[in-house]
Amino acid sequence: MTRIGSDVKIVDGKSLWGTPHEALDAVAAAGLDGVLFRTIDEISPTLDPGALREVAEHAQALGLYVEMGVGKVNPYMTAELPRVRDIGEGSYLAGMQRMLEACAAHGWTQTWTALGGFKGQYDGLYITDRFRAEAPWADQLAATTSFLTLLAPTLRDLGVSLNIETHEEVTTFELARLVEEVGPDAIGICLDPGNLPVRGRCRRTGCAGSRRTCARRS
């Protein structure tokens, strides 16, 4: 069954619709089926069970499904997410595990992640993590596979799927290989249909960025 929901980004405890509770109210009023909160730790930086339980109960009362984001999984860019390392008291892996445990405790078994981010403050190729100067993309994929392999036992034990978005830095073929290597019982794909045509890959360069990026590479 297809479910139609909204992707909600939380910044400093609020979304475009206000608090997480207000965002749930807005999603329900719009007649949607549920919500993906991109950052569980920004709903509660300490993963406070009471605060998370209130969100879960509010969504249930509105008849909404909830999916939750738990951070990025490319080790070459995880330093850009110090909040996750803080949750793990110095270990990014432990931080991810604790967020996944919090998700499972509230019935949020479909979780979101991605391999990188869009760096709009930069120009040219550096607007996507695919073209980080310090590591070829093949090395980033290998490191990501290793990290996901470490995380997979936790996912299986919790019955949680970590779903990687079809994001601007990665191809669908690469995502399919990641799922095959780590295991579809732990890793899935979060399909963002908008990214497929908007970030359509250039046949010549393999670039997943904008036309401006390709033009600058030319």
N, CA, C and O of each residue as an XYZ file, in Angstrom:
872
protein
N       0.837     -1.189      0.000
C       0.000      0.000      0.000
C       0.876      1.246      0.000
O       1.800      1.355      0.806
N       0.596      2.179     -0.892
C       1.329      3.440     -0.959
C       0.842      4.387      0.132
O      -0.361      4.589      0.304
N       1.787      4.962      0.864
C       1.446      5.931      1.903
C       2.069      7.279      1.526
O       3.232      7.348      1.127
N       1.289      8.331      1.656
C       1.748      9.665      1.300
C       1.993     10.459      2.577
O       1.091     10.636      3.395
N       3.215     10.931      2.737
C       3.541     11.679      3.942
C       4.371     12.902      3.636
O       4.476     13.321      2.483
N       4.960     13.475      4.668
C       5.758     14.681      4.522
C       7.130     14.480      5.146
O       7.269     13.836      6.186
N       8.148     15.046      4.485
C       9.527     15.016      4.970
C       9.744     16.279      5.791
O       9.718     17.385      5.251
N       9.960     16.118      7.101
C      10.053     17.266      7.997
C      11.457     17.384      8.561
O      11.964     16.454      9.187
N      12.077     18.524      8.337
C      13.404     18.796      8.892
C      13.247     19.653     10.148
O      12.566     20.679     10.138
N      13.887     19.211     11.224
C      13.846     19.920     12.494
C      15.157     20.687     12.665
O      16.233     20.107     12.518
N      15.083     21.960     12.968
C      16.261     22.782     13.236
C      16.019     23.550     14.531
O      15.046     24.294     14.654
N      16.917     23.358     15.491
C      16.762     24.012     16.795
C      15.400     23.722     17.412
O      14.782     24.600     18.015
N      14.940     22.490     17.258
C      13.712     22.059     17.908
C      12.432     22.396     17.176
O      11.344     22.063     17.646
N      12.544     23.072     15.997
C      11.334     23.452     15.283
C      11.466     23.170     13.788
O      12.566     23.123     13.236
N      10.316     22.986     13.156
C      10.243     22.799     11.715
C       9.555     24.017     11.104
O       9.262     24.990     11.799
N       9.303     23.953      9.813
C       8.554     25.032      9.164
C       7.167     25.191      9.777
O       6.572     26.267      9.716
N       6.649     24.095     10.377
C       5.330     24.129     10.997
C       5.402     24.313     12.504
O       4.381     24.225     13.186
N       6.572     24.563     13.022
C       6.701     24.734     14.462
C       7.295     23.504     15.123
O       8.171     22.849     14.559
N       6.818     23.193     16.312
C       7.339     22.062     17.074
C       6.981     20.745     16.390
O       6.116     20.729     15.514
N       7.630     19.631     16.772
C       7.242     18.337     16.209
C       5.757     18.040     16.363
O       5.143     17.481     15.454
N       5.172     18.407     17.500
C       3.738     18.182     17.703
C       2.913     19.004     16.720
O       1.935     18.509     16.160
N       3.307     20.261     16.509
C       2.596     21.120     15.565
C       2.778     20.620     14.134
O       1.867     20.731     13.313
N       3.951     20.070     13.838
C       4.174     19.504     12.513
C       3.254     18.313     12.274
O       2.701     18.159     11.185
N       3.091     17.475     13.291
C       2.167     16.340     13.170
C       0.736     16.817     12.943
O       0.008     16.251     12.127
N       0.342     17.847     13.660
C      -1.004     18.402     13.475
C      -1.189     18.908     12.044
O      -2.235     18.695     11.431
N      -0.154     19.584     11.517
C      -0.246     20.136     10.167
C      -0.317     19.040      9.122
O      -1.058     19.154      8.146
N       0.454     17.975      9.324
C       0.435     16.842      8.388
C      -0.932     16.175      8.389
O      -1.472     15.849      7.332
N      -1.490     15.972      9.581
C      -2.822     15.364      9.675
C      -3.877     16.258      9.033
O      -4.764     15.767      8.336
N      -3.787     17.582      9.266
C      -4.768     18.520      8.699
C      -4.692     18.552      7.178
O      -5.687     18.830      6.509
N      -3.515     18.267      6.635
C      -3.352     18.243      5.179
C      -3.868     16.949      4.557
O      -3.882     16.808      3.334
N      -4.289     16.011      5.391
C      -4.827     14.755      4.891
C      -3.774     13.753      4.478
O      -4.062     12.820      3.729
N      -2.523     13.941      4.968
C      -1.439     13.009      4.642
C      -1.441     11.839      5.615
O      -2.126     11.857      6.637
N      -0.659     10.823      5.273
C      -0.674      9.579      6.058
C       0.361      9.531      7.170
O       0.206      8.774      8.129
N       1.420     10.334      7.054
C       2.459     10.244      8.063
C       3.585     11.217      7.809
O       3.464     12.137      7.000
N       4.678     11.003      8.509
C       5.776     11.960      8.481
C       7.113     11.244      8.626
O       7.224     10.237      9.325
N       8.122     11.781      7.956
C       9.516     11.402      8.180
C      10.194     12.573      8.866
O      10.374     13.629      8.259
N      10.573     12.396     10.130
C      11.397     13.379     10.824
C      12.855     13.043     10.522
O      13.305     11.937     10.819
N      13.591     13.972      9.941
C      14.946     13.685      9.500
C      15.934     13.488     10.647
O      16.960     12.834     10.462
N      15.648     14.040     11.833
C      16.666     14.027     12.887
C      16.037     13.742     14.246
O      15.481     14.641     14.876
N      16.122     12.515     14.691
C      15.562     12.153     15.989
C      16.258     12.912     17.111
O      15.630     13.247     18.115
N      17.558     13.186     16.949
C      18.297     13.856     18.020
C      17.943     15.332     18.125
O      18.201     15.948     19.159
N      17.356     15.918     17.075
C      16.915     17.300     17.195
C      15.504     17.393     17.770
O      15.082     18.469     18.196
N      14.781     16.299     17.787
C      13.539     16.259     18.560
C      13.883     16.226     20.042
O      13.265     16.911     20.857
N      14.892     15.407     20.376
C      15.398     15.373     21.749
C      16.893     15.065     21.695
O      17.269     13.919     21.449
N      17.755     16.061     21.919
C      19.203     15.849     21.832
C      19.724     14.757     22.755
O      20.759     14.151     22.478
N      19.013     14.502     23.850
C      19.434     13.458     24.789
C      18.673     12.156     24.585
O      18.845     11.204     25.347
N      17.828     12.114     23.554
C      16.960     10.945     23.300
C      16.086     10.647     24.510
O      15.866      9.488     24.862
N      15.594     11.698     25.137
C      14.765     11.544     26.338
C      13.547     10.671     26.030
O      12.750     11.024     25.161
N      13.387      9.544     26.721
C      12.267      8.634     26.421
C      10.903      9.295     26.563
O       9.988      9.004     25.793
N      10.763     10.188     27.546
C       9.479     10.836     27.740
C       9.115     11.746     26.581
O       7.974     11.739     26.118
N      10.076     12.529     26.110
C       9.820     13.443     24.994
C       9.499     12.669     23.724
O       8.593     13.036     22.977
N      10.250     11.591     23.483
C      10.001     10.788     22.285
C       8.670     10.055     22.383
O       7.967      9.904     21.383
N       8.319      9.596     23.595
C       7.044      8.906     23.778
C       5.878      9.852     23.500
O       4.866      9.432     22.938
N       6.004     11.107     23.880
C       4.935     12.079     23.611
C       4.719     12.263     22.109
O       3.583     12.377     21.648
N       5.828     12.291     21.343
C       5.708     12.413     19.888
C       5.034     11.166     19.322
O       4.145     11.259     18.475
N       5.467      9.993     19.800
C       4.897      8.738     19.303
C       3.407      8.662     19.613
O       2.615      8.268     18.757
N       3.024      9.033     20.819
C       1.609      8.958     21.215
C       0.772      9.979     20.452
O      -0.370      9.698     20.086
N       1.332     11.156     20.211
C       0.592     12.175     19.470
C       0.352     11.717     18.037
O      -0.742     11.889     17.500
N       1.376     11.134     17.419
C       1.212     10.622     16.053
C       0.185      9.506     16.008
O      -0.634      9.445     15.091
N       0.229      8.619     17.003
C      -0.719      7.503     17.043
C      -2.146      8.022     17.206
O      -3.074      7.505     16.585
N      -2.315      9.038     18.037
C      -3.656      9.599     18.242
C      -4.202     10.220     16.962
O      -5.414     10.244     16.746
N      -3.308     10.722     16.115
C      -3.726     11.331     14.846
C      -3.820     10.307     13.716
O      -4.231     10.636     12.603
N      -3.438      9.064     14.010
C      -3.470      8.019     12.988
C      -2.366      8.140     11.957
O      -2.533      7.722     10.812
N      -1.231      8.713     12.356
C      -0.118      8.942     11.433
C       0.996      7.929     11.653
O       1.280      7.540     12.786
N       1.614      7.513     10.575
C       2.842      6.734     10.712
C       4.005      7.690     10.954
O       3.929      8.867     10.601
N       5.071      7.190     11.551
C       6.275      7.995     11.778
C       7.489      7.200     11.321
O       7.666      6.040     11.693
N       8.321      7.841     10.510
C       9.648      7.329     10.177
C      10.651      8.343     10.703
O      10.339      9.529     10.812
N      11.861      7.880     11.031
C      12.790      8.763     11.736
C      14.181      8.697     11.110
O      14.664      7.624     10.750
N      14.812      9.859     10.986
C      16.177      9.924     10.482
C      17.185      9.809     11.607
O      16.948     10.278     12.720
N      18.326      9.173     11.303
C      19.315      8.914     12.354
C      20.734      9.331     11.948
O      21.705      8.804     12.492
N      20.869     10.262     11.011
C      22.207     10.723     10.667
C      22.769     10.046      9.424
O      22.142      9.156      8.850
N      23.952     10.478      9.019
C      24.602      9.990      7.804
C      25.571      8.847      8.131
O      25.992      8.682      9.276
N      25.913      8.066      7.107
C      26.696      6.857      7.347
C      27.993      6.793      6.537
O      28.636      5.744      6.492
N      28.380      7.881      5.907
C      29.641      7.936      5.187
C      30.718      8.428      6.145
O      30.699      9.603      6.513
N      31.660      7.580      6.568
C      32.650      8.000      7.564
C      33.477      9.211      7.159
O      34.069      9.866      8.017
N      33.528      9.518      5.874
C      34.315     10.675      5.443
C      33.613     11.996      5.731
O      34.223     13.056      5.593
N      32.327     11.953      6.133
C      31.655     13.213      6.441
C      30.948     13.206      7.799
O      30.230     14.152      8.124
N      31.143     12.157      8.588
C      30.445     12.095      9.869
C      30.963     13.122     10.874
O      30.267     13.444     11.837
N      32.178     13.642     10.664
C      32.678     14.689     11.564
C      31.826     15.945     11.472
O      31.875     16.800     12.356
N      31.037     16.057     10.391
C      30.147     17.202     10.241
C      28.875     17.047     11.076
O      28.025     17.937     11.085
N      28.745     15.919     11.775
C      27.570     15.660     12.613
C      28.013     15.353     14.044
O      27.833     14.231     14.517
N      28.594     16.344     14.742
C      29.108     16.082     16.092
C      28.034     15.658     17.081
O      28.342     15.022     18.088
N      26.764     16.005     16.806
C      25.688     15.617     17.732
C      25.608     14.107     17.876
O      25.365     13.595     18.969
N      25.814     13.386     16.769
C      25.729     11.931     16.821
C      26.867     11.375     17.671
O      26.654     10.473     18.481
N      28.062     11.903     17.490
C      29.195     11.451     18.301
C      28.966     11.764     19.771
O      29.346     10.979     20.640
N      28.345     12.910     20.058
C      28.059     13.254     21.451
C      27.113     12.231     22.086
O      27.305     11.830     23.233
N      26.091     11.812     21.334
C      25.158     10.805     21.852
C      25.894      9.516     22.188
O      25.551      8.829     23.150
N      26.910      9.192     21.387
C      27.702      7.984     21.630
C      28.869      8.198     22.555
O      29.727      7.324     22.683
N      28.920      9.361     23.213
C      29.982      9.689     24.163
C      31.364      9.471     23.542
O      32.256      8.883     24.153
N      31.510      9.961     22.315
C      32.793      9.870     21.621
C      32.819      8.869     20.493
O      33.728      8.904     19.664
N      31.840      7.968     20.434
C      31.777      6.950     19.386
C      30.607      7.241     18.459
O      29.453      7.218     18.886
N      30.903      7.518     17.181
C      29.819      7.752     16.223
C      28.983      6.485     16.064
O      27.759      6.556     15.952
N      29.641      5.330     16.054
C      28.915      4.065     15.936
C      27.941      3.893     17.098
O      26.777      3.547     16.893
N      28.420      4.136     18.317
C      27.542      4.005     19.487
C      26.403      5.012     19.433
O      25.286      4.708     19.852
N      26.677      6.212     18.919
C      25.620      7.202     18.780
C      24.525      6.725     17.845
O      23.340      6.874     18.144
N      24.918      6.150     16.710
C      23.944      5.609     15.778
C      23.157      4.469     16.413
O      21.938      4.385     16.257
N      23.857      3.591     17.131
C      23.180      2.464     17.775
C      22.147      2.937     18.788
O      21.054      2.378     18.868
N      22.486      3.959     19.557
C      21.547      4.458     20.567
C      20.337      5.125     19.920
O      19.221      5.007     20.427
N      20.545      5.817     18.815
C      19.405      6.417     18.124
C      18.494      5.336     17.554
O      17.270      5.459     17.609
N      19.085      4.286     17.011
C      18.285      3.182     16.474
C      17.523      2.466     17.585
O      16.377      2.059     17.394
N      18.154      2.315     18.735
C      17.463      1.702     19.881
C      16.277      2.551     20.317
O      15.220      2.021     20.659
N      16.454      3.882     20.306
C      15.360      4.774     20.669
C      14.221      4.668     19.662
O      13.048      4.693     20.036
N      14.569      4.549     18.388
C      13.542      4.380     17.358
C      12.750      3.092     17.584
O      11.520      3.091     17.562
N      13.476      2.003     17.802
C      12.818      0.713     17.988
C      11.907      0.716     19.207
O      10.842      0.100     19.194
N      12.326      1.410     20.258
C      11.542      1.444     21.496
C      10.182      2.102     21.289
O       9.253      1.853     22.057
N      10.054      2.944     20.256
C       8.803      3.644     20.015
C       8.108      3.157     18.743
O       7.183      3.798     18.244
N       8.566      2.017     18.227
C       7.904      1.417     17.080
C       8.265      2.029     15.744
O       7.593      1.781     14.743
N       9.333      2.837     15.719
C       9.762      3.463     14.468
C      10.806      2.561     13.817
O      12.004      2.729     14.044
N      10.357      1.615     13.016
C      11.253      0.591     12.481
C      11.763      0.903     11.073
O      12.599      0.169     10.543
N      11.275      1.970     10.470
C      11.786      2.418      9.170
C      12.554      3.714      9.403
O      11.965      4.741      9.742
N      13.876      3.661      9.220
C      14.711      4.815      9.528
C      15.443      5.296      8.285
O      15.692      4.534      7.351
N      15.779      6.568      8.299
C      16.364      7.245      7.136
C      17.837      7.531      7.337
O      18.287      7.815      8.448
N      18.590      7.452      6.234
C      19.976      7.918      6.234
C      20.349      8.321      4.815
O      19.568      8.149      3.879
N      21.554      8.859      4.673
C      22.087      9.208      3.355
C      23.603      9.132      3.425
O      24.180      9.044      4.509
N      24.245      9.166      2.266
C      25.695      9.029      2.196
C      26.423     10.363      2.169
O      27.652     10.392      2.220
N      25.700     11.453      2.089
C      26.365     12.748      2.042
C      25.349     13.859      2.078
O      24.176     13.646      2.386
N      25.820     15.060      1.754
C      24.938     16.210      1.777
C      25.257     17.176      0.659
O      26.295     17.076      0.004
N      24.352     18.110      0.452
C      24.522     19.139     -0.576
C      25.161     20.358      0.076
O      24.624     20.895      1.045
N      26.286     20.793     -0.439
C      27.046     21.902      0.136
C      26.857     23.147     -0.726
O      27.733     23.516     -1.508
N      25.712     23.778     -0.570
C      25.367     24.916     -1.405
C      26.274     26.120     -1.219
O      26.285     27.024     -2.054
N      27.043     26.139     -0.121
C      27.931     27.280      0.114
C      29.181     27.214     -0.752
O      29.935     28.183     -0.831
N      29.408     26.054     -1.415
C      30.583     25.899     -2.267
C      30.182     25.979     -3.735
O      29.001     26.062     -4.073
N      31.190     25.952     -4.595
C      30.938     26.061     -6.020
C      31.570     24.871     -6.721
O      32.440     24.198     -6.166
N      31.126     24.619     -7.944
C      31.720     23.551     -8.725
C      31.443     22.179     -8.147
O      30.378     21.947     -7.576
N      32.395     21.268     -8.291
C      32.209     19.875     -7.894
C      32.022     19.693     -6.393
O      31.400     18.721     -5.966
N      32.547     20.607     -5.588
C      32.523     20.418     -4.142
C      31.146     20.625     -3.527
O      31.001     20.555     -2.306
N      30.135     20.879     -4.347
C      28.791     21.007     -3.776
C      28.211     19.659     -3.380
O      27.181     19.621     -2.706
N      28.834     18.543     -3.775
C      28.383     17.227     -3.317
C      29.549     16.470     -2.701
O      30.699     16.652     -3.099
N      29.245     15.623     -1.728
C      30.282     14.854     -1.053
C      30.933     13.811     -1.964
O      32.006     13.298     -1.645
N      30.307     13.501     -3.072
C      30.907     12.553     -4.002
C      32.296     13.009     -4.430
O      33.173     12.183     -4.685
N      32.493     14.313     -4.509
C      33.741     14.858     -5.021
C      34.604     15.477     -3.936
O      35.345     16.423     -4.201
N      34.520     14.958     -2.714
C      35.403     15.411     -1.645
C      36.846     15.210     -2.089
O      37.196     14.147     -2.601
N      37.685     16.225     -1.895
C      39.054     16.175     -2.404
C      39.916     15.148     -1.680
O      40.900     14.663     -2.237
N      39.552     14.811     -0.435
C      40.430     13.954      0.362
C      40.236     12.471      0.098
O      41.011     11.654      0.596
N      39.213     12.102     -0.678
C      38.974     10.669     -0.891
C      38.211     10.425     -2.179
O      37.176     11.050     -2.410
N      38.709      9.515     -3.033
C      37.916      9.123     -4.206
C      36.592      8.510     -3.754
O      36.500      7.945     -2.664
N      35.578      8.626     -4.595
C      34.255      8.111     -4.239
C      34.296      6.616     -3.951
O      33.573      6.138     -3.077
N      35.129      5.873     -4.670
C      35.223      4.431     -4.408
C      35.677      4.163     -2.978
O      35.204      3.220     -2.344
N      36.600      4.992     -2.463
C      37.047      4.826     -1.073
C      35.925      5.174     -0.100
O      35.767      4.517      0.930
N      35.154      6.195     -0.420
C      34.025      6.568      0.443
C      32.989      5.447      0.493
O      32.458      5.135      1.558
N      32.705      4.847     -0.652
C      31.749      3.739     -0.679
C      32.261      2.551      0.127
O      31.495      1.909      0.845
N      33.564      2.256      0.008
C      34.139      1.131      0.756
C      34.046      1.386      2.262
O      33.710      0.483      3.029
N      34.347      2.623      2.681
C      34.264      2.957      4.107
C      32.824      2.889      4.601
O      32.560      2.438      5.715
N      31.906      3.336      3.771
C      30.487      3.282      4.137
C      30.021      1.843      4.287
O      29.290      1.516      5.222
N      30.441      0.989      3.371
C      30.083     -0.433      3.462
C      30.596     -1.030      4.767
O      29.884     -1.783      5.432
N      31.826     -0.695      5.131
C      32.399     -1.215      6.377
C      31.619     -0.724      7.592
O      31.367     -1.486      8.525
N      31.236      0.559      7.574
C      30.482      1.103      8.707
C      29.110      0.455      8.813
O      28.669      0.099      9.906
N      28.440      0.303      7.683
C      27.119     -0.327      7.697
C      27.207     -1.784      8.146
O      26.293     -2.290      8.797
N      28.295     -2.452      7.801
C      28.494     -3.839      8.233
C      28.613     -3.912      9.754
O      28.115     -4.851     10.374
N      29.276     -2.915     10.355
C      29.359     -2.848     11.814
C      27.994     -2.590     12.447
O      27.694     -3.091     13.530
N      27.177     -1.804     11.759
C      25.869     -1.422     12.290
C      24.807     -2.496     12.064
O      23.800     -2.536     12.771
N      25.029     -3.355     11.089
C      24.004     -4.325     10.687
C      23.528     -5.242     11.819
O      22.322     -5.471     11.917
N      24.404     -5.781     12.682
C      23.898     -6.640     13.765
C      22.898     -5.933     14.677
O      21.922     -6.540     15.117
N      23.137     -4.657     14.959
C      22.193     -3.895     15.776
C      20.857     -3.764     15.068
O      19.806     -3.931     15.686
N      20.890     -3.467     13.780
C      19.658     -3.339     13.004
C      18.868     -4.640     13.016
O      17.650     -4.635     13.193
N      19.563     -5.744     12.828
C      18.878     -7.050     12.811
C      18.301     -7.385     14.184
O      17.177     -7.878     14.282
N      19.060     -7.121     15.234
C      18.575     -7.415     16.585
C      17.334     -6.592     16.924
O      16.428     -7.076     17.603
N      17.298     -5.343     16.447
C      16.181     -4.443     16.755
C      15.000     -4.617     15.810
O      13.896     -4.163     16.110
N      15.221     -5.272     14.667
C      14.169     -5.374     13.668
C      13.908     -4.056     12.964
O      12.782     -3.755     12.570
N      14.975     -3.270     12.813
C      14.877     -1.946     12.194
C      15.575     -1.971     10.840
O      16.629     -2.590     10.690
N      14.991     -1.301      9.861
C      15.619     -1.152      8.553
C      16.180      0.258      8.437
O      15.483      1.235      8.709
N      17.443      0.359      8.031
C      18.077      1.650      7.786
C      18.056      1.884      6.281
O      18.728      1.179      5.529
N      17.291      2.865      5.849
C      17.016      3.061      4.426
C      17.797      4.249      3.878
O      17.638      5.375      4.349
N      18.647      3.992      2.872
C      19.540      5.015      2.319
C      18.829      5.743      1.190
O      18.304      5.116      0.270
N      18.814      7.064      1.264
C      18.095      7.852      0.260
C      18.824      7.874     -1.085
O      20.054      7.866     -1.144
N      18.042      7.900     -2.155
C      18.570      8.176     -3.492
C      18.890      9.670     -3.527
O      18.091     10.494     -3.972
N      20.076      9.980     -3.046
C      20.496     11.350     -2.767
C      21.343     11.874     -3.919
O      21.593     11.155     -4.886
N      21.793     13.151     -3.816
C      22.483     13.760     -4.947
C      23.876     13.197     -5.207
O      24.417     13.373     -6.298
N      24.466     12.518     -4.215
C      25.854     12.084     -4.376
C      26.000     10.631     -4.832
O      27.123     10.179     -5.056
N      24.918      9.899     -4.974
C      25.033      8.453     -5.193
C      24.080      8.004     -6.296
O      23.018      8.595     -6.493
N      24.477      6.943     -7.015
C      23.600      6.393     -8.049
C      22.754      5.266     -7.474
O      23.087      4.689     -6.439
N      21.665      4.964     -8.151
C      20.816      3.853     -7.718
C      21.561      2.532     -7.827
O      21.326      1.630     -7.023
N      22.446      2.398     -8.791
C      23.229      1.170     -8.937
C      24.153      0.976     -7.736
O      24.306     -0.138     -7.234
N      24.765      2.065     -7.282
C      25.648      1.978     -6.116
C      24.860      1.632     -4.860
O      25.328      0.857     -4.026
N      23.674      2.199     -4.722
C      22.842      1.874     -3.562
C      22.426      0.406     -3.574
O      22.449     -0.263     -2.540
N      22.047     -0.085     -4.742
C      21.646     -1.491     -4.833
C      22.799     -2.413     -4.429
O      22.585     -3.423     -3.759
N      24.016     -2.063     -4.837
C      25.175     -2.880     -4.449
C      25.414     -2.825     -2.946
O      25.764     -3.837     -2.338
N      25.227     -1.647     -2.336
C      25.380     -1.538     -0.887
C      24.398     -2.447     -0.162
O      24.773     -3.149      0.777
N      23.151     -2.435     -0.593
C      22.132     -3.276      0.028
C      22.504     -4.751     -0.125
O      22.370     -5.526      0.822
N      22.962     -5.135     -1.292
C      23.343     -6.532     -1.530
C      24.525     -6.938     -0.656
O      24.556     -8.050     -0.130
N      25.502     -6.036     -0.498
C      26.707     -6.373      0.267
C      26.435     -6.462      1.760
O      26.944     -7.361      2.429
N      25.639     -5.540      2.290
C      25.388     -5.515      3.738
C      24.227     -6.428      4.116
O      24.248     -7.051      5.178
N      23.219     -6.510      3.259
C      22.083     -7.392      3.504
C      20.761     -6.656      3.523
O      20.609     -5.698      4.280
N      19.789     -7.078      2.705
C      18.484     -6.411      2.658
C      17.659     -6.590      3.923
O      16.628     -5.935      4.080
N      18.091     -7.462      4.825
C      17.397     -7.597      6.101
C      17.777     -6.488      7.078
O      17.170     -6.353      8.140
N      18.794     -5.688      6.711
C      19.219     -4.586      7.575
C      19.172     -3.238      6.864
O      18.875     -2.213      7.478
N      19.468     -3.245      5.565
C      19.595     -2.012      4.803
C      18.554     -1.988      3.691
O      18.334     -2.994      3.018
N      17.913     -0.836      3.500
C      16.961     -0.659      2.409
C      17.266      0.615      1.652
O      18.293      1.255      1.881
N      16.376      0.980      0.754
C      16.526      2.195     -0.040
C      15.328      3.098      0.191
O      14.181      2.658      0.103
N      15.597      4.361      0.487
C      14.565      5.387      0.605
C      14.501      6.094     -0.745
O      15.399      6.861     -1.092
N      13.451      5.839     -1.494
C      13.323      6.396     -2.836
C      12.785      7.818     -2.777
O      11.653      8.055     -2.357
N      13.614      8.753     -3.203
C      13.173     10.128     -3.393
C      13.007     10.330     -4.893
O      13.991     10.599     -5.581
N      11.793     10.210     -5.420
C      11.602     10.275     -6.872
C      12.005     11.612     -7.458
O      12.350     11.692     -8.637
N      11.967     12.669     -6.649
C      12.369     13.977     -7.155
C      13.840     14.054     -7.478
O      14.242     14.766     -8.398
N      14.661     13.313     -6.715
C      16.101     13.370     -6.942
C      16.519     12.688     -8.235
O      17.563     13.019     -8.798
N      15.729     11.753     -8.709
C      16.155     10.997     -9.892
C      16.229     11.882    -11.135
O      17.260     11.880    -11.809
N      15.167     12.649    -11.473
C      15.308     13.528    -12.629
C      16.085     14.813    -12.334
O      16.829     15.301    -13.185
N      15.909     15.363    -11.114
C      16.557     16.635    -10.806
C      18.068     16.475    -10.720
O      18.816     17.350    -11.154
N      18.514     15.358    -10.159
C      19.943     15.093    -10.020
C      20.422     14.112    -11.072
O      21.400     13.398    -10.850
N      19.755     14.064    -12.205
C      20.098     13.098    -13.240
C      21.577     13.130    -13.569
O      22.167     14.200    -13.714
N      22.170     11.963    -13.687
C      23.609     11.871    -13.819
C      24.060     12.205    -15.239
O      23.440     11.782    -16.215
N      25.135     12.961    -15.339
C      25.728     13.303    -16.623
C      26.467     12.084    -17.171
O      27.307     11.510    -16.478
N      26.168     11.686    -18.392
C      26.807     10.502    -18.982
C      28.318     10.672    -19.107
O      29.072      9.704    -19.009
N      28.756     11.928    -19.326
C      30.164     12.146    -19.604
C      31.013     12.154    -18.346
O      32.086     11.550    -18.324
N      30.551     12.832    -17.290
C      31.380     13.007    -16.104
C      30.963     12.125    -14.939
O      31.752     11.915    -14.017
N      29.736     11.601    -14.958
C      29.232     10.874    -13.796
C      28.795     11.793    -12.681
O      28.498     11.331    -11.579
N      28.747     13.103    -12.948
C      28.424     14.085    -11.922
C      26.957     13.998    -11.526
O      26.075     13.886    -12.377
N      26.711     14.053    -10.220
C      25.337     14.028     -9.720
C      24.864     15.414     -9.336
O      23.848     15.548     -8.653
N      25.562     16.433     -9.749
C      25.216     17.783     -9.347
C      24.364     18.501    -10.367
O      23.694     17.874    -11.188
N      24.392     19.806    -10.311
C      23.558     20.625    -11.175
C      24.229     20.879    -12.512
O      25.385     20.507    -12.714
N      23.502     21.517    -13.431
C      24.090     21.877    -14.715
C      25.265     22.825    -14.513
O      26.249     22.774    -15.251
N      25.155     23.690    -13.505
C      26.240     24.620    -13.228
C      27.524     23.861    -12.903
O      28.607     24.242    -13.347
N      27.394     22.773    -12.117
C      28.547     21.972    -11.772
C      29.187     21.384    -13.010
O      30.402     21.472    -13.188
N      28.362     20.774    -13.882
C      28.889     20.156    -15.081
C      29.560     21.195    -15.971
O      30.604     20.936    -16.569
N      28.945     22.376    -16.050
C      29.511     23.415    -16.891
C      30.880     23.835    -16.368
O      31.793     24.088    -17.154
N      31.029     23.911    -15.048
C      32.312     24.299    -14.481
C      33.349     23.207    -14.678
O      34.531     23.501    -14.856
N      32.924     21.959    -14.649
C      33.860     20.884    -14.897
C      34.330     20.917    -16.355
O      35.484     20.604    -16.648
N      33.420     21.303    -17.274
C      33.779     21.387    -18.669
C      34.937     22.376    -18.855
O      35.392     22.589    -19.979
